[in-house]
């Protein structure tokens, strides 16, 4: 089952688990911007729109797919594993960090 993040009217972030559909889209006249603050977005997570990492926070895209841009504010951090995808631009502010292609160790069960 795929989890979706979508921005609400007042900037609130909603985590949706749809029953019949696998896509959450912003209205045609607007693009949603999701604030990822100290979160890990795992495999199967689809962010339809942009993602923003606020100052001092981190966001770990662990297999997630972002259809828009990613912006990391000052002192923020963005980590991408090898399965993560960002379709748009990645903008990194001064003193922010980006860790692309971070391999996740496998865990024996």
N, C-alpha and C positions, 0 to 999 in steps of 0.2 A: 504494500500500500504506500502511495506517495504522499508526503506531507507538503503543504504549500504555505508560504508566508505571503501575506498581503497587508498593505498599509491601510488603516482605517481613516475616517474623515478627520480625526484630530491627531494623526501621527501614531496612533496606537498600533501595535503589531499583533496580528491575529494569526494563530496557527490553525490551519484548516486541514482536515482529513476528508477529502471528498469520497462519496460513495460510487458515483457513476462516471466521473470525469477525472482526467489526469492533468488538467491545466487550469490555472487561475490567471485571469488576465485583468489588467486595468482597463477602464473604459477607453474607447478609441481616442478620445480627446486628451487623455492624460496618461502619464507614465508613473507607476507606483515607485516610490523610493522606500526601501526597507532599511531600518537602522539595525545593524547586527552588533549588539553590545555584549561582549563576553559570552559568545555562543559558539557552538559547533553545529553546523548545518550538514547533516549526513547524506549518505547516498540515497538517491530517490527524492531529495528535496529540490523543487523547482521554484526559483524566484523569477516571476514574470515582471521584469522591470529592473530598476537599479538597486544596488546595495551600497550602504554607507556605513563605515566604521567610525564612530565618534572618537574624539580625542581621549587618549588614555585607555581605550578599550581594545579588545582583540576580536577577531572573527576567524574561525577555522572552517574552510570549505572542504569538507571531507567527503568528496564525491558529489557535491551539490552542483546545480546548473543555474547560472544567472544569465538571463536573456539580455540584460542591459549592461550598464557600466558599473564599475566598482570604484569607490572613492574612499581613501583612508586619510583621516584627519591627523594633524600633528600628534605625535606620540602614540598613535594607534598602530595596530598590527593586523596583517592579513596573511594567513597561511593557506596554501592550496596544496592538496594532495594530487597525485598524478591523474586521478579520475575527475577532478573538479574542472568546470568549464565556465568561462566568462565570455560572452559573445561580443561585448562592447569594449570600451577603453578601460584601462586601469590607471587611476590617478593617485599618486602617493605624495602626500604633503611632506615638507621638510621635517626631519626627525621622526618620521613614521617608518614602519618596516613592512617588507613584503618577503615572504618565504615561499617561492614557487617550487612546485614539484617535490613536496615533502613526502617521502615514502613512509607509509605506515607499516610498522612491524606486524607480522602475522602472530596471532596468539594461538598456541596449541590448546585444544580442549580435550 
